[in-house]
Amino acid sequence: MQDDRRRREQVKGEIVDVIIDWIEEHLDDGLNIEAVAARSGYSKWHLQRAFKEKKGMTLGSFIRCRRLDQAAKSLVSSHKTIMTISMDLGFSSQQCFQRVFKKHFNVTPRDYRNQYREFH
């Protein structure tokens, strides 16, 4: 019984690790929870539960954080417009992107770019 439980936990961890790798490769594909669940072969509910158990955050929050991290890198390292970056990473609009970015980093994308480009 204990071995079964341990095996199930191990499988959950492996599934989450594989899904994280896949998400990293497809961040600019406009990912959503349904697409990730379809890729995993598990129900949306089951995948989200396993993800939260293993990573301590929801799948949606993880995807959003990874997109925002990628956006921050692009703002500093590229000359793409903020609009292009937001669309490349699957945000529905530049306004949505700016609102979510500011909430996450406490600064607008433009100010982030200006602030961190000085150091690079």
C-alpha positions as YAML, in Angstrom:
chain: A
units: angstrom
residues:
- id: 1
  name: MET
  ca: [0.00, 0.00, 0.00]
- id: 2
  name: GLN
  ca: [2.75, 2.43, 0.97]
- id: 3
  name: ASP
  ca: [4.71, 1.44, -2.15]
- id: 4
  name: ASP
  ca: [1.66, 2.20, -4.33]
- id: 5
  name: ARG
  ca: [1.31, 5.63, -2.78]
- id: 6
  name: ARG
  ca: [5.01, 6.35, -3.24]
- id: 7
  name: ARG
  ca: [4.85, 5.21, -6.86]
- id: 8
  name: ARG
  ca: [1.84, 7.43, -7.55]
- id: 9
  name: GLU
  ca: [3.66, 10.43, -6.06]
- id: 10
  name: GLN
  ca: [6.73, 9.65, -8.16]
- id: 11
  name: VAL
  ca: [4.62, 9.44, -11.32]
- id: 12
  name: LYS
  ca: [2.96, 12.78, -10.48]
- id: 13
  name: GLY
  ca: [6.37, 14.37, -10.08]
- id: 14
  name: GLU
  ca: [7.55, 12.95, -13.40]
- id: 15
  name: ILE
  ca: [4.40, 14.17, -15.17]
- id: 16
  name: VAL
  ca: [4.84, 17.66, -13.75]
- id: 17
  name: ASP
  ca: [8.52, 17.74, -14.77]
- id: 18
  name: VAL
  ca: [7.69, 16.67, -18.33]
- id: 19
  name: ILE
  ca: [4.91, 19.25, -18.54]
- id: 20
  name: ILE
  ca: [7.22, 22.01, -17.28]
- id: 21
  name: ASP
  ca: [9.77, 21.13, -19.97]
- id: 22
  name: TRP
  ca: [7.03, 21.21, -22.60]
- id: 23
  name: ILE
  ca: [5.71, 24.55, -21.35]
- id: 24
  name: GLU
  ca: [9.21, 26.05, -21.53]
- id: 25
  name: GLU
  ca: [9.49, 24.97, -25.17]
- id: 26
  name: HIS
  ca: [6.05, 26.36, -26.07]
- id: 27
  name: LEU
  ca: [5.76, 29.59, -24.10]
- id: 28
  name: ASP
  ca: [5.25, 31.61, -27.25]
- id: 29
  name: ASP
  ca: [2.49, 29.33, -28.53]
- id: 30
  name: GLY
  ca: [-0.29, 31.05, -26.58]
- id: 31
  name: LEU
  ca: [-0.55, 28.24, -24.06]
- id: 32
  name: ASN
  ca: [-3.55, 27.74, -21.87]
- id: 33
  name: ILE
  ca: [-4.45, 25.12, -19.29]
- id: 34
  name: GLU
  ca: [-6.59, 23.18, -21.77]
- id: 35
  name: ALA
  ca: [-3.70, 22.82, -24.22]
- id: 36
  name: VAL
  ca: [-1.32, 21.69, -21.49]
- id: 37
  name: ALA
  ca: [-3.86, 19.18, -20.16]
- id: 38
  name: ALA
  ca: [-4.43, 17.82, -23.66]
- id: 39
  name: ARG
  ca: [-0.68, 17.42, -24.10]
- id: 40
  name: SER
  ca: [-0.36, 15.61, -20.77]
- id: 41
  name: GLY
  ca: [-3.19, 13.19, -21.46]
- id: 42
  name: TYR
  ca: [-4.75, 13.98, -18.08]
- id: 43
  name: SER
  ca: [-7.89, 15.86, -17.26]
- id: 44
  name: LYS
  ca: [-7.53, 19.56, -16.61]
- id: 45
  name: TRP
  ca: [-8.66, 19.03, -13.02]
- id: 46
  name: HIS
  ca: [-6.23, 16.17, -12.32]
- id: 47
  name: LEU
  ca: [-3.27, 17.95, -13.90]
- id: 48
  name: GLN
  ca: [-3.90, 21.18, -12.00]
- id: 49
  name: ARG
  ca: [-4.19, 19.32, -8.73]
- id: 50
  name: ALA
  ca: [-0.97, 17.36, -9.31]
- id: 51
  name: PHE
  ca: [0.85, 20.52, -10.42]
- id: 52
  name: LYS
  ca: [-0.20, 22.47, -7.33]
- id: 53
  name: GLU
  ca: [0.81, 19.57, -5.06]
- id: 54
  name: LYS
  ca: [4.27, 19.34, -6.62]
- id: 55
  name: LYS
  ca: [5.07, 23.00, -7.30]
- id: 56
  name: GLY
  ca: [3.02, 24.89, -4.72]
- id: 57
  name: MET
  ca: [1.41, 27.13, -7.33]
- id: 58
  name: THR
  ca: [-1.33, 26.71, -9.86]
- id: 59
  name: LEU
  ca: [-0.56, 25.72, -13.42]
- id: 60
  name: GLY
  ca: [-2.08, 28.97, -14.69]
- id: 61
  name: SER
  ca: [0.11, 31.02, -12.33]
- id: 62
  name: PHE
  ca: [3.19, 29.11, -13.43]
- id: 63
  name: ILE
  ca: [2.49, 29.73, -17.12]
- id: 64
  name: ARG
  ca: [1.81, 33.42, -16.48]
- id: 65
  name: CYS
  ca: [5.02, 33.82, -14.42]
- id: 66
  name: ARG
  ca: [7.12, 32.11, -17.08]
- id: 67
  name: ARG
  ca: [5.60, 34.31, -19.80]
- id: 68
  name: LEU
  ca: [6.31, 37.41, -17.75]
- id: 69
  name: ASP
  ca: [9.89, 36.31, -17.09]
- id: 70
  name: GLN
  ca: [10.35, 35.74, -20.81]
- id: 71
  name: ALA
  ca: [8.82, 39.14, -21.54]
- id: 72
  name: ALA
  ca: [11.20, 40.81, -19.09]
- id: 73
  name: LYS
  ca: [14.18, 39.19, -20.83]
- id: 74
  name: SER
  ca: [12.90, 40.29, -24.22]
- id: 75
  name: LEU
  ca: [12.32, 43.84, -23.05]
- id: 76
  name: VAL
  ca: [15.97, 44.13, -22.04]
- id: 77
  name: SER
  ca: [17.66, 42.07, -24.74]
- id: 78
  name: SER
  ca: [15.66, 42.88, -27.86]
- id: 79
  name: HIS
  ca: [14.46, 45.92, -29.77]
- id: 80
  name: LYS
  ca: [10.98, 44.48, -30.29]
- id: 81
  name: THR
  ca: [8.09, 46.74, -29.43]
- id: 82
  name: ILE
  ca: [6.13, 46.10, -26.26]
- id: 83
  name: MET
  ca: [3.15, 45.25, -28.45]
- id: 84
  name: THR
  ca: [5.16, 42.63, -30.36]
- id: 85
  name: ILE
  ca: [6.49, 41.08, -27.17]
- id: 86
  name: SER
  ca: [3.02, 40.89, -25.66]
- id: 87
  name: MET
  ca: [1.58, 39.27, -28.80]
- id: 88
  name: ASP
  ca: [4.55, 36.89, -29.19]
- id: 89
  name: LEU
  ca: [3.92, 35.55, -25.71]
- id: 90
  name: GLY
  ca: [0.18, 35.06, -26.20]
- id: 91
  name: PHE
  ca: [-1.29, 37.94, -24.24]
- id: 92
  name: SER
  ca: [-4.69, 38.98, -25.56]
- id: 93
  name: SER
  ca: [-3.74, 42.65, -25.82]
- id: 94
  name: GLN
  ca: [-0.98, 45.09, -24.99]
- id: 95
  name: GLN
  ca: [-3.19, 46.59, -22.28]
- id: 96
  name: CYS
  ca: [-3.69, 43.19, -20.65]
- id: 97
  name: PHE
  ca: [0.05, 42.54, -20.85]
- id: 98
  name: GLN
  ca: [0.91, 45.90, -19.32]
- id: 99
  name: ARG
  ca: [-1.56, 45.40, -16.47]
- id: 100
  name: VAL
  ca: [-0.30, 41.88, -15.64]
- id: 101
  name: PHE
  ca: [3.36, 42.91, -16.04]
- id: 102
  name: LYS
  ca: [2.97, 45.87, -13.70]
- id: 103
  name: LYS
  ca: [1.18, 43.74, -11.12]
- id: 104
  name: HIS
  ca: [4.01, 41.17, -11.24]
- id: 105
  name: PHE
  ca: [7.05, 43.48, -11.39]
- id: 106
  name: ASN
  ca: [5.60, 46.67, -9.82]
- id: 107
  name: VAL
  ca: [6.73, 48.66, -12.85]
- id: 108
  name: THR
  ca: [5.41, 49.14, -16.38]
- id: 109
  name: PRO
  ca: [7.09, 47.26, -19.25]
- id: 110
  name: ARG
  ca: [8.45, 50.54, -20.66]
- id: 111
  name: ASP
  ca: [9.94, 51.58, -17.31]
- id: 112
  name: TYR
  ca: [11.36, 48.07, -16.81]
- id: 113
  name: ARG
  ca: [13.04, 48.26, -20.22]
- id: 114
  name: ASN
  ca: [14.48, 51.70, -19.56]
- id: 115
  name: GLN
  ca: [15.65, 50.80, -16.06]
- id: 116
  name: TYR
  ca: [17.39, 47.53, -16.93]
- id: 117
  name: ARG
  ca: [18.82, 48.50, -20.32]
- id: 118
  name: GLU
  ca: [21.03, 50.98, -18.48]
- id: 119
  name: PHE
  ca: [22.80, 48.00, -16.87]
- id: 120
  name: HIS
  ca: [23.29, 45.98, -20.08]
...
